[in-house]
Amino acid sequence: MDFRSLRVRLTLGIAAVSALGIGSVAIWTSSRTQHLLVAANKHHVAYLAERLPQDIEIYQQMMARSRAMQKAIDNRTTGTTLIWVEGEQGEILAQSDGLKVGTRDRALLSLGNIPLFPEVKSLNDRYWVMCQTPLIVQDRNLGELVLATDITEEQVMFQQLLWTLAGASIAAIGLMTIAIAFYVRRSLCPLEQMCQVAQNLSSEQFEREQLQFENAPTEVKQLAQTLDRTLLQLYQTWEQQRQFVSNVSHELRTPLTLVSGYLQSTLRRGKNLSEAQTEALGIAASEAERTIQLLSDLLDLARVDNHHLHFHLEPIVLNEAIAEIIEMARQTCDRDLEFYANETVSAIADFNRLKQVLINLIDNAVKYSQKEVVVSLECAGEQAKIEVRDRGWGIPLAQQSRIFERFYRVDEARSRSTGGTGLGLSIVKTLVEGMKGSVRVRSQPGEGSCFIILLPLV
């Protein structure tokens, strides 16, 4: 789970607010229920404290005071309400039957600090609403009247209700979190689609890629429209750049080829040229050739970008094709070229494109290595594997992932000294992928490099 993602943050944020709201309502509900429950019992106790002296006064007209007091207490005593009267010396003048010797609730008589107004007291895991008030009958203080109402059952029911409410709240929060996560995910789907489009976007898709979100929120639609405009601008810029490179390369290659031809012809027939003139013409001819090669590479890349580079794929016996290509390379380089193959391997490829790839890789190996260059061929599963190995300077690991980029050079000064343009490996990658294959490099600084080409077998 990515806690930095917008989906997780929105889900957790909304779920937290919802949990806070539901929890607050649950706490307020339980508190209010507890208050109402206790308030009802307090009101009952207060009513008995007010009514009992009146009952004693009535019964006192018909019987002795002690009997009248007991009669009034017996009439007001219930299964949950107990009453007793204490004298000045703390003796019990009258009491409910539940407070007599041997009864369960007799411990109430020893409870001290009984408030004047009804309050909740706990005794032996039972809850009572109790109060103590002077018993005044006909303006005479007969003692202290104590009343206690058992609310244990109500408290147990309240606690059960509280646990039920807590469980329901947790379940509601859980279900709400799931619903919120689903809703947030559904709401963010357009953004994820836009991200996927951006990740998979290539220069060929700039023009036709359109983001359409009919049911998306207004903000997402606006973002999609902005991205569409950006894609269109990128496409137009890319097209202008591609057209410019193609036009310039095409227009410059012809005159430069003529210039190079004249320079080479002058060098061959210039018997009366001084040494300085010959050296200057040689440098000019070399730079002209280098520029022509650069323009040729740019034209190849322009054809690829415009989908004008075609491949003639057919079954080829790679042993014979590679041997022929290496023989051609031996005629133009002064380095030992070795070819090893333990078996006959046939693959689907374009011979001319494969020749261009291998000549490019062998040329690089010769430029950057002072020792022999080895080409090997073997089968690797369902693919033909061609390796071009040298024992040159090698390529640092941090730069190996970028060497197939256009105009990228591992060492700018070294590349210029060897005449590199930074386009050769990019063209190699393009041509190999055009033949439904792949190319990668394995290199160690100081030990050399190995370029690996994989092509589909016949």
N, C-alpha and C positions, 0 to 999 in steps of 0.2 A: 504494500500500500504506500503510495507516494503522498505524504502529508503536505507536500507543497503544491499538489495539483488543485486546480479550481474545483473539481468535482468533490474531492475529499473535504476541502475547506468549507464549501457550501453545505455539504451534507452534515458535517459535524457542527457547523455554526447554527444551522436551522434546527437540527436535532437538540442542541444544547438549549436554545431559546425555548423550544417546545417543551423540553423536560423541565426547564425552570418554570414555565407557565403551568404545566400540569401539576408539578410538585407544589407550587404555591397554592393552587386551587385545592389540592388534596390536604395540605396542611391547614389551610383556612377552614375547610369543611370539617375536618376532625376537631379542630379547636372550637369551632362554633357548636358542633354537636356535643362536645364535652361540656361546654358552658351551659347549653340549654338543659342537659341532663342534670347537672349539679344544681342549676338555678331552680329547677322544678322541685327538687328535694329540699333545698334551702327554704323555698317558699312554704312547703308543707310543714317543716319544722317550726318556722316562724309563726305560722297559723296556729299550730298546737300550743306553742308557748303563750300566745295571746288568748286562746280559747279556754285552756285548762283552768285558770283561776275563776272564770265565769262558771264553769261546770261545778267546781268545788263549792262556790258560793250558793249555787242552787241546791246541791245535795246536802249542804250544811244545815239548811232549814228543816230537813227531814230526819237527820241522823247526826251522830256525833262527828266532830271534826275529823278525827283519824279515819273513821269509816267513810266519811264523805270524800276524803282525799284519795283513799284506796279505790272507792267506787269510780271516781272520775278518771283515775289512771287506768283501771281495768277497761273502761269504756273506750278510751282512746288508744289502748295498746293493740297493735296488730302483729302479724308475723314478721314484719320488718321494722317496726317502730317500738322502741322501749323507752320507759319513763320512770324516773325515780325522784324522790324529794329527800334532800339532806338537811339535817338540823344544824343548829349553831355549832355543835360539837362534832360534826361530821357523821352523826348517826343517821341511819336510813329510817325515815319516817313512813315512807310508803314506796312501793316499787312494783314493776311489772313482774309477772310470774317468770319470765325468761331471765330474771336477774337473781333469782333465789339460789340458795346453796346447791351446788352440784350441776347447775345449768351451764351451757356452753358459753354464754355471753356475760357471765358474772365478772369477768376480768374488766369489763367496762367501768365497774365501780371504783377501781383503783387508778383509773386514767386521770391524770392531773392536767392542769392548764387548759381547761375547757373554755372556749371563747364565749363572749357574751352574744355574739352574732353567729349564725350558722356557718360552720366551716367543715371541710373534709378532714377526717382523721383516719389513720391506718393503724390497725391492731390485729396481730396474728393473721396476716394475709387477708384481712377483711377491711372494707372501707365503710366509714360511717360519716353521716352528716350530723354534727352535734352542736349544741349550744347550751349555755347555762344562764339562767335569769332568776332574779328574786321572785319568790312566790308570794304575791301580795293579794290578800283576800280581805275585803272590807277595811282597807287601809291598815292592815296588820300584816307584818312580814312573818310568814310561817316557815321560811327556810329557803333553800336554793332548789329551784326546779331544773332538772337536767333532762334533755330529750336527745335521743339518738335514733337515726333512721339508717338501716342497713342498705347500702347501694352496691354491694359486691356483685350481684347478678348483673346490674346495669353496667358496672365497670368491665366485667368479663365480656359482656356483649359488645361494649364499646371497643375493647381491645381486639376482639375478633373482627369487628367492622373495620377497625384501623388496619389490621393485617390484610384484610380483603381489599381495602381501598389501596394499600401500598402495592399489593400484587397486581391489581388492575392497572394502577398507574404505570408500573414497570412494563407490563405487557403492552399498554397503549403507547408508551414511549418507544418500545422496541418495534412495534408494527409501524408507528409513525416514521421512525428512522428508516426502515426498509422502504416505505412508500416515498419518503423524501429522496432517498438515494436513487430509486428508480426514476422519479420525476426529474431530478437534477441530471442524471445520465441522459435521459431522453431530451432534455432541454439543451444539453451540451453536444449532442450528436452532430449538429451542423458545424460546430467548431472543430470537432475531431475529423470530419470529412474534409474541411478546409485544410487541416494540418496534413492529412494524407495526400491531398492533391498537391500541396506545396512540396512534400517530401518526394513524391514520384514524378514531379514535373521536370520535363526536359525542354530543350530549346525548340524541338519539333512540335511541342504541344502548346506553345504560347498562344498561337492563333486560335486553335479550336477548343481550348479548355475554357469552359464557362461554368461558373458556379451558380447553380439555381437552387434556391431554398424557398419554396412557396409558403410553407407553413412555419418557417423560422421566425423568431422574434425580430422586431424592427431593427434593433441594434445589430443583430447578426446579418440581416439583409444588407444594411449599410456597409458593414465590414466586407461582405462578399462583393458588393459593387465596387468598393475601393480596390479590392484585390484584383477584380476583373480589369479595371482600368490600368492597374500596375502591370498586369500580365500583358495587356495590349501594348503598353509603352515599351516593355522589355522585348516583346516580339518585334516591334518596329525598329528598335535600336539594334537588335540582333540581325535582322534582315539587312539593315543599312550597312552594318559592319561586314556581314558575310558577302554582300554584293560588292562592297568596296574592295575587300581582299581579293575576291575573284577577278574583278576588273583590273586592279592594279597588277596582280600577278600575271594575268594574261597579256596585258599591254606591255609590261616591262620585259617579259621573258624573250620575246622575239628580238628586240634591238640589242639586248644584252648577249643573246646568242650570237648575233652578227659581230658585236664588238669582240667577244671571246674568240670567234673564228679569225677575225683580222689580227688579233694579238698573237694567236698561235701561229698563223701564217707568217707574220712578221718575224717572230722568233726563229722559225725554221729557215727562212730565207735571208735573215739579217746577218750576212757574213761580215759587213763593214761596221757593225754596231760595236760601240765601246762596251767595256765590262759593266759600267754603271748603267748604261742604257739597257743592256740585256737584263740586268738584275731588276730594274724598274719595270720593264715589260713583263718579266716573269711574275713579279708581285701583282701587277695589274691583271694578268691572265688568271692567276690563282684566285684573286678576290672576285673576278668576274664569274669563274666557275662556281665558287662558293655561293655567290648571289643567285646564280641560275638554279643551283640545287635548292636553295631556300625557296625560291619562287615555285619550283616544281613541287616541293612539299606543301606549300600553301595552296597550290592548285588542287593537289590531291585531297587536302582537308576540305577545301571548298566544294569539291565534288561529293565528298561524303556528306557534308552538311546539306547539300542540295539534293541528296539521294540520286546523284548521277554516276556514282561509282558502282559498277556492276561486277558481279562475280560469276565466273563460269565453273561451278562446282561439279566435280566428276571424280570417280574412283582413280586414285593415283598410287602407284607403288612408290612409297616414300624412299626406299633404299636407292632406287635409280635416280629419282628426282634430286635428292640431297647430294648424291655423289656428283651429279652434273653441275649443280650449283656451286659446290666446293671447288670443282675443277675450274670453273669460271673465276671464282674468287682468288685462286692461287695465282692466276695470271696478272693480277693487279696489286698484290701485296707481297711483302718480303718476309712474311711470318709463316711458321709451320702450321699447317691446318691438318688436323687429324679427324677421321670419321670412323665411328665404331657402331656396329649393329650386329646383334647376335641372332636376329631372326628377320624374316621378310615381313614388313608391315605395310598394309594398304589402308589408306584413309580417304575421306571425302574432302577435297580441297581444290583450290584454283592454283595451277602450277605457276602462273606469272605472278600472282599475289604472294604465293609462298616464297618464290625466288626473291621478290622485293623484301620480304620480311627477313629471310636468312641473310641476304647480302647486307642489310642494314645492321643486324645484330653482329655479324662477323666483322663488319667495318668498325663498329664500336669497340668490339673486343680487341681488334688489332691496334686501334688508336690508344686504348687505355691499358694495354698490357705489353710488356717487353718479352714475353715468352709465348710458347705455342698456344693455339686455340683449339679446343676439342669440341667436336659435334658428335652427339650420340643419339641413337634411336632405339626405342623399345615400346612394348605394349604395356599400358597401365590400366588394367580393367577393361572398360569399354572405350578407351581412348588411346590414340597414338601419342607418345611422349617424345618430344624433341628437346634436347638440352644443348645450349651453347655456353661453354665454360671457358673462362680465362683465368689467369693468375695475376691480375693487375692490382690496382689500388683498392678496389672494393667500394662499396657504397654504405655509408652510415645507416643504421637501422631507422633512425628518425626520418630519413629522407627517402627510404625505399617505397613508401606509399605514394610519393608524389612524382616519381621519375617518369610516369606515363602521362603527366599533364603537359599541355602545350607550352612551349618556351621555357620549361623548367630545366634548370641546370644544377647539378650537384656542386660543381665548382666553376664559377663564372670565368675566372682567369684561365683555368685548365681547358675549359671547353673552347674558349676563343683560340687558344694556342693550337688546338687540334682541329679547328674549323667546325665545331659543332654548332647547330642552330637551335637545339632544344625541341625539335619537332620529330626527330627520327623515331623515338620510342612511342610517341603519341600515334604516329602513323602505323607502327608495328601493332599496337594494341587495336587500332581501328580495323586493320586488315585481318588480323587473327579472329576478332569477334565477327567480322563479316563472313568468315568461313565457318561460323558456328563453333568456334573454339575459344580458348582463353590463354592468357599469358601472365606469368608472374615471375618474380625475381627472388633469388636467394643469394645473399651476399654477406661477406665478412670483411671489414676493413683490413687491408694488408694481406688478405688471402685470395682475393679475386671475387668474381661474380658468376652466377649461373642463371641464365634466362631459360625458363621452361615453357614450352608451347604444347598445348593439349589440343588435339584435333579428333573429331569423331571417326571411329573405325568404319570400314565398309561393312 
